Amino acid sequence: MAEETMTTESTDNPQPTEQNSESVLGSGSVGDNQSDWKSSLPQDLQDEPTLQNFNDVESLAKTVVHQQKVLGNRIPIPKTDEEKVELYSKLGRPEDPSKYEVNVPDTHSSYFNPTSLNNFKEVAHKIGLNNEQVNALVDYQISEIDGQKGIQEAAIAAGKDEVEQKLKQEWGYDYDKNLKAAMRAISVYGDNDLNELLNTEVGNHPALVKLFARLGAEVTEDMAQNTTNNTLAVSPLDAQTEIDRIMKDSNHPYFKPSHKDHGAAVEQMRQLYEKRYGNK
């Protein structure tokens, strides 16, 4: 009986064993869980070095989600012309080069002729620039122009001082007289184009200053006065108009030898005829 009792107890109350100590959903110890999560993967993935950095599925999933978010914010590099067009449009490039709105100040409009500006727009559109980028380049060009103008003005001022000192040494006390003669020649023979040219570094050339000084030596004050602020140097037609006006005015000093301005009037008429008919 004792043996039966012992056998029955052994059958009715089985002792827990290592095999059934886990629940249905259990996965063993923590250490086993970390090392065995890759066991269901194909062998090549189990051996993948990248996966060795993950201790469990959760850490792998978090990494995958993070990487997908990062990749979703990146702009893919276009490989075809169609992809480039799509990318440039998304970045703000206008549909046509003429649609660029370029802001050029009136003070600098002479530096941006329409042909060059249109060519610039064509290139900007080809390389995918948006309107903001185009105007940034224009602003940079304007700053470069201003910088160059400042350098040129400084160079002209320095050149003027240098030439003045050189001519003062050469002419001595005749400097002021010769310079006035040069200015008289310019007032008689010059025009707007020449004056603009003389306001550049060309006006500082000693040989040119000497040339006008020699020409001015033959120009009287009356000639300069009669030429300044009138239409003598404009055109032969204007000269003829002025001749006709004087000839119709019997009270003009030209017809009155005793008039104080008679000499100046005669010289003025001589210049008018020379302008109209040439030096014959």
C-alpha positions in Angstrom: 0.0 0.0 0.0 2.8 2.3 0.8 4.2 1.8 -2.6 0.8 2.5 -4.3 0.4 5.6 -2.3 3.8 6.8 -3.3 3.1 6.0 -6.9 -0.3 7.8 -6.9 1.2 10.9 -5.3 3.9 10.9 -7.9 1.3 10.7 -10.8 -1.3 13.1 -9.4 1.2 15.8 -8.5 3.9 15.9 -11.1 6.9 18.0 -10.3 7.7 21.0 -12.5 10.4 20.3 -15.0 12.6 22.7 -17.0 10.7 21.9 -20.2 7.2 23.0 -19.0 8.3 25.7 -16.7 7.6 28.3 -19.4 4.1 29.6 -20.3 2.8 29.4 -23.8 3.7 33.0 -24.5 7.0 32.8 -22.6 10.3 33.2 -24.5 12.7 32.0 -21.9 15.2 34.2 -20.1 16.1 37.7 -21.1 19.5 36.6 -22.3 18.0 34.0 -24.6 15.4 36.4 -25.9 18.1 38.9 -27.0 20.2 36.3 -28.7 17.4 34.2 -30.4 15.2 36.9 -32.1 17.2 36.5 -35.3 16.8 32.7 -35.4 13.7 32.9 -37.5 15.5 34.9 -40.2 17.3 33.3 -43.2 20.8 32.4 -42.5 22.3 35.2 -44.6 20.3 37.8 -42.6 21.3 36.2 -39.3 24.9 36.7 -40.3 24.4 40.3 -41.5 26.8 42.4 -39.5 24.4 45.3 -39.4 21.8 43.3 -37.4 24.4 42.4 -34.8 24.0 45.9 -33.3 20.4 45.2 -32.4 19.6 43.2 -29.2 15.8 42.9 -30.0 13.1 43.6 -32.5 12.0 46.8 -30.8 15.4 48.5 -31.2 15.5 47.4 -34.8 12.0 48.8 -35.4 12.8 52.2 -33.8 15.9 52.5 -36.0 14.0 51.7 -39.2 11.2 54.2 -38.4 13.8 56.9 -37.6 15.7 56.3 -40.9 12.5 56.4 -42.9 11.6 59.8 -41.5 15.1 61.2 -42.3 14.9 59.8 -45.8 11.4 61.3 -46.3 12.8 64.8 -45.7 15.6 64.5 -48.2 15.4 65.7 -51.8 16.4 63.0 -54.2 19.1 63.8 -56.8 17.4 64.2 -60.2 18.8 61.8 -62.9 16.7 62.7 -65.9 15.7 66.0 -67.5 12.1 65.5 -66.4 13.2 65.0 -62.8 15.3 68.2 -63.0 12.3 70.2 -64.3 10.2 68.9 -61.5 12.8 69.7 -58.9 13.5 73.2 -60.3 9.8 74.0 -60.3 9.5 72.9 -56.6 12.4 75.1 -55.7 10.7 78.1 -57.3 12.1 78.4 -60.8 9.5 80.3 -63.1 8.0 78.5 -66.1 9.8 80.8 -68.5 13.0 83.0 -68.3 10.8 86.1 -69.1 9.0 85.5 -65.8 12.0 86.5 -63.7 11.4 89.8 -61.9 14.8 91.4 -61.8 15.2 94.5 -59.6 17.7 96.9 -61.2 17.9 100.4 -59.7 17.5 103.3 -62.1 21.0 104.5 -61.1 22.5 101.3 -62.5 20.2 100.6 -65.5 22.9 101.7 -68.0 25.0 98.8 -66.8 22.3 96.2 -67.6 21.4 96.5 -71.3 18.3 94.5 -72.3 20.2 92.0 -74.4 22.7 91.0 -71.7 19.9 90.9 -69.1 17.8 88.5 -71.2 20.8 86.3 -71.9 21.4 86.2 -68.1 17.8 85.1 -67.5 18.2 82.4 -70.1 21.2 80.9 -68.3 19.6 81.3 -64.9 16.6 79.4 -66.1 18.7 76.7 -67.6 20.5 76.0 -64.4 17.3 76.1 -62.3 17.6 79.4 -60.4 14.6 80.9 -58.7 13.7 84.6 -58.6 15.4 85.1 -55.2 18.7 83.6 -56.4 18.6 85.6 -59.6 18.2 88.9 -57.7 20.9 87.9 -55.3 23.3 87.6 -58.2 22.1 91.0 -59.7 22.7 92.6 -56.3 26.2 91.2 -56.2 26.9 92.6 -59.6 25.6 96.0 -58.6 27.9 95.9 -55.5 30.8 95.0 -57.8 30.0 97.9 -60.1 29.9 100.3 -57.2 33.2 99.0 -56.0 34.8 99.5 -59.4 33.3 103.0 -59.7 34.9 103.9 -56.3 38.2 102.5 -57.4 38.1 104.4 -60.7 37.1 107.7 -59.0 40.0 107.3 -56.6 42.4 106.5 -59.4 41.2 109.6 -61.4 41.6 111.8 -58.3 45.1 110.4 -57.7 46.0 110.8 -61.4 44.8 114.4 -61.4 47.1 115.2 -58.5 50.0 113.5 -60.1 49.5 115.3 -63.5 49.0 118.7 -61.8 52.3 118.3 -60.0 54.1 117.3 -63.1 52.7 120.2 -65.2 53.4 122.7 -62.4 57.0 121.6 -62.4 57.2 121.8 -66.2 55.2 125.1 -66.7 56.2 126.8 -63.5 54.5 130.2 -63.2 52.7 129.6 -66.5 50.7 126.7 -65.1 47.5 128.7 -64.4 47.7 130.5 -67.7 48.2 127.4 -69.7 45.4 125.6 -67.9 43.0 128.4 -68.6 44.0 128.2 -72.2 43.2 124.5 -72.3 39.8 125.1 -70.7 39.0 127.8 -73.3 39.9 125.4 -76.1 37.6 122.8 -74.7 34.7 125.4 -74.4 35.1 126.3 -78.1 35.9 123.0 -79.7 34.4 120.5 -77.3 31.0 118.9 -77.1 29.1 116.7 -74.6 30.8 113.5 -75.7 34.3 115.1 -75.3 33.4 116.5 -71.9 32.3 113.0 -70.7 35.6 111.5 -72.0 37.6 114.2 -70.3 36.0 113.4 -67.0 37.6 109.9 -67.1 41.2 109.0 -66.7 41.8 110.3 -70.3 41.4 113.9 -69.0 44.5 113.3 -66.8 46.9 112.5 -69.7 49.6 115.2 -69.8 49.9 115.1 -73.6 46.2 115.9 -74.0 46.3 118.7 -71.5 49.3 120.2 -73.4 47.4 119.9 -76.7 44.4 121.8 -75.4 46.7 124.4 -73.9 48.3 125.0 -77.3 44.9 125.2 -79.0 43.6 127.5 -76.3 46.5 129.9 -76.8 44.9 130.8 -80.1 41.4 131.2 -78.6 40.5 134.6 -77.3 38.2 135.2 -74.4 35.6 136.7 -76.8 35.7 133.4 -78.8 35.1 131.4 -75.7 32.4 133.7 -74.5 30.6 133.5 -77.8 30.8 129.8 -78.0 29.7 129.0 -74.4 26.1 128.0 -73.9 25.0 128.6 -77.5 24.4 126.4 -80.6 27.6 127.2 -82.5 29.0 123.7 -82.2 25.8 121.8 -82.7 25.4 121.5 -86.4 25.8 123.5 -89.7 22.0 123.8 -89.9 21.9 125.5 -86.5 24.7 127.7 -87.6 22.8 128.8 -90.6 19.7 129.5 -88.4 21.8 131.8 -86.2 23.3 133.6 -89.2 19.9 134.3 -90.6 18.7 135.6 -87.2 21.6 138.0 -86.9 21.3 139.2 -90.5 17.6 140.1 -89.9 18.4 142.1 -86.8 19.6 145.5 -88.0 20.3 146.5 -84.4 22.7 143.6 -83.7 26.2 144.7 -82.6 27.5 143.0 -85.8 26.2 146.0 -87.8 27.3 148.7 -85.4 31.1 149.2 -85.4 30.9 151.6 -82.5 29.1 149.1 -80.3 31.2 147.7 -77.4 30.3 144.1 -78.5 31.0 144.6 -82.1 34.3 142.8 -82.1 32.7 139.8 -80.3 29.8 139.8 -82.8 32.2 139.8 -85.7 34.1 136.9 -84.2 30.8 135.0 -83.5 29.7 135.5 -87.2 33.1 134.3 -88.4 32.7 131.1 -86.4 29.1 130.6 -87.6 30.2 130.9 -91.2 33.1 128.5 -90.6 30.7 126.0 -89.0 28.2 126.4 -91.8 30.5 126.5 -94.9 33.8 125.2 -93.5 37.2 126.9 -93.3 37.7 128.2 -96.8 
